[in-house]
Amino acid sequence: MKPFAYVNPANEKDAVAALTREHEKALPLGGGQDLLARMKDYVTQPDRIVNIKNALDATAKQENGGLRIGAAMKMVDVAEHAEIGKMYPAVAAAAIEVGTPQIRNQGTVGGNINQRPRCWYFRNEEFKCYKKGGNRCFSPEGENQFHAIFGDGPSYIVHPSSLAVPFVAYDATFRLLGPKGERMVKAAEYFTMPTKENVQRENVLEPDELLTHVILPAPGNLKTGHYEVRYKASHDWPIAFATVLLSMNGSTVQAARVVMGAVAPVPWRSQAAEKALVGKSITAETAAAAAEAALTGAQPMSQNAYKVPVAKTAVERAILQAAGLPIA
Ligand SMILES: Cc1cc2nc3c(=O)[nH]c(=O)nc-3n(C[C@H](O)[C@H](O)[C@H](O)COP(=O)(O)OP(=O)(O)OC[C@H]3O[C@@H](n4cnc5c(N)ncnc54)[C@H](O)[C@@H]3O)c2cc1C
């Protein structure tokens, strides 16, 4: 591993200052599970790493009827937090399914949201893909079992964060802090689809900024479903998953939010599925029709067509779960 400097600031202002030191490539360090793995694989080689665990907030506090979650909060604490579980059950459900107890004990909210893609070409130093300054994505002609089924490139990664999907569904806002002060960005606008110009990035965070908080609005009276499909029940990223939020007027859906994970370079909201639910009662048939709508337009590659029915099942089951109906 290339030698690097280590900085351990005690507050968010000093952490941002440590990131902006000239002539050095500096990166924030949360639990380090993604960053250190990339450093050991020679994929990322910072000159300095800035520990944010003593600098950023690691708590969840009530704010304006919602919750403000610090980026240094560990995933285990998110999964076990009583108010998060009560107010935003899909966030707790996503956190509890991440990896293993060790990963959840170590990983932070900020690190989970900002972890880099798990694409095996990106993670292998031998492949100079778009994400590493190269001029191609290797997946369309290569091994693409776990790659995107939505979006038309130029990179076909899927976003790796499980928390990102419910954060988009609940319309969370991310607080970012940089040398010029703070800015607030909606979760749905934080994650970016790849273009030729920004293909090396997955979000709008600038290199001298930190994500310090996730701000969740008052949840209202929502019914929630969150369903993940994995190859095996133990540790691994999901093949496809979905968060569904329903706002009901009696037995009729008044508003719906359907967001899928592991199918696109960003958390993938399906307005077609939402439209298919609004004004309807939830039955096995309406759930299946909305799931069908959610996958309309999917463009699988040579080895990942199986993800289409898997994602459809995840959406369908999340809808049934939200409505309190049995999952077949
Ligand atoms: C076997 C296995 C299974 C896994 N399964 C899942 C899964 O199902 N779902 C899932 O979501 N993840 C999964 N993970 C990934 C794991 O959850 C992440 O690696 C972890 O959440 C990263 O958190 P961290 O705090 O360790 O991040 P770090 O490695 O510290 O940071 C990750 C990246 O984010 C940047 N960063 C960290 N904090 C901030 C901040 N506050 N502001 C801006 N940038 C920041 C770092 O510079 C780095 O680039 C799995 C990992 C393994 C090994």
The ligand as an ORCA input file, in Angstrom:
! r2SCAN-3c Opt
* xyz 0 1
  C     -19.306     -8.945      2.516
  C     -19.878     -7.560      2.449
  C     -21.240     -7.398      2.253
  C     -21.787     -6.114      2.163
  N     -23.129     -5.967      1.950
  C     -23.651     -4.735      1.815
  C     -25.038     -4.525      1.590
  O     -25.830     -5.453      1.514
  N     -25.480     -3.248      1.462
  C     -24.655     -2.175      1.561
  O     -25.109     -1.048      1.453
  N     -23.341     -2.352      1.781
  C     -22.828     -3.582      1.915
  N     -21.499     -3.737      2.165
  C     -20.628     -2.552      2.138
  C     -20.478     -1.917      3.465
  O     -21.738     -1.666      4.008
  C     -19.753     -0.618      3.202
  O     -18.437     -0.904      2.796
  C     -19.751      0.252      4.414
  O     -21.068      0.676      4.677
  C     -18.917      1.451      4.184
  O     -18.962      2.205      5.377
  P     -17.598      2.675      6.039
  O     -17.973      3.641      7.110
  O     -16.755      1.532      6.407
  O     -16.992      3.476      4.769
  P     -15.514      3.926      4.418
  O     -14.781      2.812      3.789
  O     -14.873      4.615      5.544
  O     -15.874      5.020      3.304
  C     -16.471      4.666      2.081
  C     -16.292      5.834      1.093
  O     -17.055      6.950      1.507
  C     -16.236      8.090      1.777
  N     -16.795      8.686      2.983
  C     -16.880      8.119      4.222
  N     -17.541      8.937      5.047
  C     -17.879     10.050      4.333
  C     -18.579     11.250      4.652
  N     -19.089     11.483      5.867
  N     -18.727     12.185      3.673
  C     -18.232     11.951      2.423
  N     -17.569     10.832      2.069
  C     -17.403      9.876      3.026
  C     -14.824      7.535      1.941
  O     -13.843      8.476      1.551
  C     -14.861      6.324      1.011
  O     -14.570      6.721     -0.316
  C     -20.943     -4.990      2.298
  C     -19.573     -5.162      2.524
  C     -19.042     -6.431      2.590
  C     -17.569     -6.577      2.826
*
